[in-house]
Amino acid sequence: MQYLKILLLIMLTSTITFSDAQTLNKNQSFTWGELPAIPDKFGFAGSFSGVTGGALIVAGGANFPDGGAPWTGSKKVWTDKVFALDKTDGEWKLVGKLPEPMGYGVAVSIDGKMICVGGSNELGHSAKVYAISYHKGELHIEKLRDLPQPLANMSGALVKGKLYIAGGLAKPDAQEAASVFYNIDLAKGNKATWNVLETWPGEPRMLAVAGSCSGKFYLFSGTNLFKNAAGELERKYLTDAFSYEPGKGWKKLTSLPKAVVAAPGPAYANGNSLLVFGGDDGSLAKQAAGLKEKHPGFSDQILAFNVKTKQWSVAGKIHKEIKADASSNPNGSIWPAVTSSLVMWNNLLVFPSGEVRPAIRTPRVITVTIHQ
């Protein structure tokens, strides 16, 4: 019977599926798969990803187009390319360009559009907001109201049609992460304005994971910045968690068992649980520069927060296949990615591209189906 279910899933989604399935509980399991790869040799981190016109859209992001890394003297380059995948067994198309190269912002999909908020490029951080729509092969970009300030590496989620943005980094040389919280009613289109809200009762943070469930906004983990004894900036990995209910304010929640910095966002609401896929737990942060191409990658754990019991649990593991030549040929392996997105498309949870170890991106587009 399980074989027939998997075979039916293949027929319905036309994705490549793998044989491993981790148990979430007695009634749920994960089946992992893969869509066609982004048409770039290296892939991108920090892309805007979403759904419009029935197509999966991946726009912007950054990589090292010479295949190098900061420690080899390579320079990060941002892209303005916008790719679309019309169907699961189709091919990616280059359908247009962003108004400028940009990445590391927030993207959400609503009312047939993908909303792209803030981000960064080689010139600095941005407050710009765009609504992208794709219809019959045509890409349209509409300018919306700017954020109250430039931000990159923030987190965001939709709650009852309103977009909430939390934290981030105000400028590339900022000495501390941002402690800001905004929302906007997207139903008002280009007439909508941003509201400045009270911030969470905790440290400033960037690269946190946002989520939405039962009319509440959730904020998990993230990292702040501090100066070490040598006067150099370091990341402080955070494990605290908060919820925000409009009209009632913030509540501090049970802390995560470990940090999930830059995990794909937003968290996925599955019944009474919010699922967080992977992330950087900080355990190798101080060794990353020395490990270089021998870095083993980021966490493959899936954490679940039960919004009723307010407790965390380990829900399973992300599928990965790290091969013997992973050091020299990272894209030959399958890794959990950070600075990626989580997009619901054609009954699949999709993780397009992302960073699989420091400075290394992947063009792979990984999917997962949660079976009830």
C-alpha positions in Angstrom: 0.0 0.0 0.0 2.8 2.4 0.9 4.5 1.7 -2.5 1.2 2.5 -4.3 0.9 5.8 -2.3 4.5 6.8 -3.4 3.9 5.7 -7.0 0.7 7.9 -7.0 2.7 10.8 -5.6 5.2 10.5 -8.4 2.5 10.5 -11.0 0.8 13.5 -9.5 3.9 15.7 -9.0 6.4 14.4 -11.6 9.3 14.9 -9.1 12.2 12.6 -8.4 11.6 11.0 -5.0 13.9 9.3 -2.6 13.3 6.2 -0.6 13.9 7.5 2.9 11.0 8.7 5.0 11.4 9.9 8.6 8.5 9.4 11.0 6.9 12.6 12.3 4.3 10.7 14.4 2.1 7.6 13.9 0.1 9.3 11.1 2.8 11.4 9.3 6.0 10.9 7.4 8.2 12.9 5.0 8.9 12.0 1.4 11.7 13.9 -0.2 12.1 14.8 -3.8 13.7 17.1 -6.3 12.5 19.5 -9.0 14.7 20.6 -12.0 17.7 22.6 -10.8 18.0 26.3 -11.1 19.8 27.0 -14.5 23.0 28.3 -12.9 26.1 26.3 -12.3 26.5 27.4 -8.7 23.0 28.4 -7.6 22.2 31.3 -5.4 21.7 32.2 -1.7 19.2 34.7 -0.4 16.9 34.6 -3.4 13.3 35.8 -3.3 11.0 32.8 -3.9 7.3 32.4 -4.2 4.3 31.6 -6.4 2.5 33.8 -9.0 0.4 32.9 -12.0 0.6 29.2 -10.9 4.4 29.2 -11.5 7.2 28.8 -9.0 9.4 32.0 -9.1 13.0 32.4 -7.9 14.5 35.9 -8.2 17.7 37.6 -7.2 20.2 36.2 -4.7 24.0 36.1 -4.7 26.8 33.7 -5.3 30.5 33.6 -6.2 30.4 33.2 -10.0 34.0 32.1 -10.3 33.4 29.2 -7.9 35.6 30.7 -5.2 35.0 31.9 -1.7 36.0 34.9 0.5 39.1 33.1 1.7 40.3 32.6 -2.0 39.8 36.3 -2.7 36.5 35.9 -4.6 33.9 38.5 -4.6 30.2 37.9 -3.9 28.0 39.0 -6.8 24.3 39.7 -6.7 21.9 38.8 -9.6 18.8 40.5 -10.9 17.6 37.4 -12.8 14.0 36.1 -12.4 13.4 32.4 -13.2 10.0 30.7 -13.5 9.0 27.1 -13.4 5.5 26.6 -14.9 5.1 22.9 -13.9 6.9 20.3 -11.8 8.2 18.4 -14.9 8.9 21.5 -16.9 12.1 23.6 -17.4 13.1 26.8 -15.7 12.8 29.9 -17.9 14.5 33.3 -17.5 11.5 35.5 -17.6 12.8 38.9 -16.7 14.9 41.0 -14.3 14.4 42.7 -10.9 14.7 46.5 -11.0 18.2 45.9 -9.6 20.4 43.0 -8.4 19.1 42.2 -4.9 18.9 39.3 -2.3 18.6 38.5 1.4 15.2 40.1 1.9 11.8 38.6 2.6 9.3 37.2 0.0 5.7 36.2 0.5 3.0 35.1 -1.9 -0.5 36.5 -1.7 -3.4 37.4 -4.1 -1.5 36.0 -7.1 1.6 38.1 -6.5 5.0 37.6 -4.9 5.9 40.5 -2.6 9.7 41.2 -2.3 10.8 43.3 0.7 14.1 44.9 1.3 17.4 43.0 0.9 20.9 43.9 0.0 23.3 44.2 -2.9 26.9 45.4 -3.4 25.8 49.1 -2.8 24.2 48.4 0.6 20.8 47.6 2.1 17.4 48.5 0.6 14.0 49.6 1.9 12.3 49.0 -1.5 9.3 46.8 -1.8 8.0 45.2 -5.1 5.0 43.2 -6.1 5.9 40.7 -8.8 3.2 39.0 -11.0 3.7 36.5 -13.8 0.9 35.7 -16.2 1.1 33.9 -19.6 4.8 34.3 -19.8 4.8 38.0 -19.0 6.5 39.4 -15.9 5.1 42.6 -14.3 6.8 44.5 -11.4 4.9 47.1 -9.3 6.5 49.4 -6.8 4.9 49.4 -3.3 5.5 51.6 -0.3 9.1 51.4 1.0 10.0 50.0 4.4 10.5 52.6 7.2 14.3 51.8 6.9 16.6 49.7 4.8 16.8 46.1 6.0 18.4 42.8 5.0 18.5 39.4 6.6 15.2 40.0 8.3 12.4 37.5 8.7 8.7 37.8 7.8 5.4 36.0 7.6 1.8 36.7 6.7 -0.9 36.8 9.5 -4.5 37.2 8.2 -3.4 39.1 5.1 -1.0 41.4 6.8 2.8 41.0 6.3 4.9 41.3 9.4 8.7 42.0 9.2 11.0 41.4 12.2 14.6 42.2 12.9 17.4 42.2 10.3 20.5 44.3 9.6 20.1 48.0 8.8 23.4 48.3 7.0 26.4 46.1 6.1 28.7 47.6 8.7 26.1 47.7 11.5 27.6 46.7 14.9 24.3 45.1 16.1 21.3 43.5 14.6 18.0 45.5 14.3 15.3 45.4 16.9 12.4 46.5 14.7 8.9 45.1 14.0 6.7 46.4 11.2 3.5 45.3 9.5 1.5 46.3 6.4 -1.9 45.5 5.1 -1.2 44.1 1.6 -4.9 44.2 0.7 -4.5 48.0 0.3 -2.0 47.6 -2.6 0.1 50.6 -3.3 -1.9 52.7 -0.8 -0.8 50.5 2.1 1.5 52.0 4.7 3.9 50.4 7.1 3.0 50.4 10.8 5.8 50.5 13.5 5.0 48.0 16.2 6.4 47.1 19.6 9.3 44.7 19.4 9.7 41.4 21.1 11.1 41.2 24.8 14.5 39.9 23.8 17.7 40.8 22.0 17.9 42.4 18.5 18.4 39.7 15.8 18.8 38.9 12.2 18.4 35.6 10.2 15.7 34.5 12.6 12.8 32.2 11.5 9.3 33.7 11.4 6.1 31.7 11.3 2.3 32.2 11.4 -0.3 29.9 13.0 -3.8 30.5 14.4 -3.7 34.2 13.9 -0.3 34.7 15.7 3.1 35.7 14.5 6.1 33.6 15.7 9.7 34.5 16.0 12.4 31.8 16.5 16.1 32.0 17.1 18.3 34.3 15.0 21.7 35.9 15.7 22.9 39.1 17.2 26.3 40.7 16.8 28.9 41.5 19.5 32.6 42.5 19.7 34.9 39.9 21.0 38.0 40.5 23.1 40.0 41.3 20.0 37.4 43.9 19.0 36.1 41.8 16.1 32.4 41.3 15.4 31.1 37.8 16.1 27.7 36.3 15.9 25.7 35.4 19.1 23.5 32.5 18.3 20.1 32.8 20.0 17.6 30.1 21.0 14.8 32.1 22.4 11.3 32.2 20.9 8.3 34.6 21.0 4.8 34.9 19.7 2.9 38.1 18.8 -0.9 38.3 18.8 -2.4 41.5 17.3 -4.1 43.5 20.0 -2.5 41.5 22.8 1.2 41.9 22.2 4.2 39.6 22.7 4.7 36.4 24.8 8.0 34.7 25.5 7.9 31.0 24.7 9.9 27.9 25.4 13.4 28.2 24.0 14.5 26.0 21.1 16.8 23.1 21.9 19.4 24.8 19.6 19.7 27.7 17.2 18.2 27.6 13.7 19.9 30.6 12.2 19.0 31.3 8.5 16.8 28.2 8.3 14.4 28.3 5.3 11.5 30.6 6.1 8.8 31.0 7.0 8.3 28.0 9.3 5.7 25.6 7.9 2.3 25.5 9.8 1.2 21.9 10.0 -1.9 21.5 12.1 -0.9 22.7 15.6 2.8 22.6 14.9 5.3 24.9 13.2 8.1 23.0 11.5 11.6 24.5 11.2 13.9 22.8 8.6 17.6 22.8 9.5 19.5 26.0 10.0 22.9 26.9 11.4 23.2 26.0 15.1 26.5 27.8 15.5 28.4 24.7 16.6 31.0 25.2 13.8 30.9 29.0 13.6 34.4 29.6 15.0 35.9 26.7 12.9 34.3 27.6 9.6 37.1 29.7 8.3 39.6 26.9 8.9 37.4 24.1 7.7 36.7 25.7 4.3 35.8 23.0 1.8 35.8 20.4 4.5 32.9 22.0 6.3 30.3 19.2 6.8 27.3 21.5 6.2 24.4 22.7 8.3 21.9 21.0 10.5 19.6 18.4 9.0 17.2 18.3 12.0 13.5 19.2 11.6 12.2 20.9 14.8 8.5 21.1 15.6 7.0 23.7 17.9 3.5 22.7 19.2 1.5 25.9 19.6 -0.9 24.2 22.0 1.6 22.6 24.4 4.3 25.3 23.8 6.9 22.5 23.5 9.6 21.6 21.0 10.4 18.2 19.6 12.5 16.7 16.9 10.2 15.8 14.0 12.7 14.1 11.7 15.6 14.8 9.5 16.1 16.5 6.1 17.2 14.2 3.4 20.8 14.5 2.5 23.3 12.5 0.4 26.9 13.6 1.0 29.2 11.8 -1.4 32.9 11.0 -1.2 33.8 13.9 -3.6 31.7 16.5 -1.7 34.8 18.6 -1.0 35.6 19.1 -4.6 32.2 18.6 -6.2 29.6 19.9 -3.6 26.8 20.1 -6.2 27.1 16.3 -6.7 25.7 15.9 -3.2 22.4 16.8 -1.6 22.7 19.0 1.4 20.3 20.9 3.8 20.4 24.6 2.8 20.3 27.8 4.7 19.4 31.3 3.4 16.8 29.6 1.3 13.0 29.9 1.3 10.1 27.5 2.1 7.4 27.8 -0.6 4.2 25.8 -0.9 3.6 25.0 -4.6 1.5 22.2 -6.2 1.1 20.4 -2.8 4.9 20.4 -2.3 7.0 22.2 0.2 9.8 23.6 -2.0 13.3 24.7 -0.9 14.9 26.5 -3.9 18.7 26.8 -4.0 20.4 28.2 -0.9 23.8 27.9 0.8 24.9 24.4 1.8 28.2 25.2 3.5 30.0 28.6 3.9 30.2 30.3 0.5 28.9 27.3 -1.4 25.5 27.5 -3.0 23.5 24.8 -4.7 21.3 24.9 -7.8 19.2 22.0 -6.5 15.5 22.6 -5.7 14.5 20.1 -3.0 10.9 19.2 -2.2 9.1 17.4 0.6 5.6 16.0 1.0 4.2 15.5 4.5 1.8 12.5 4.4 -1.1 12.5 6.8 
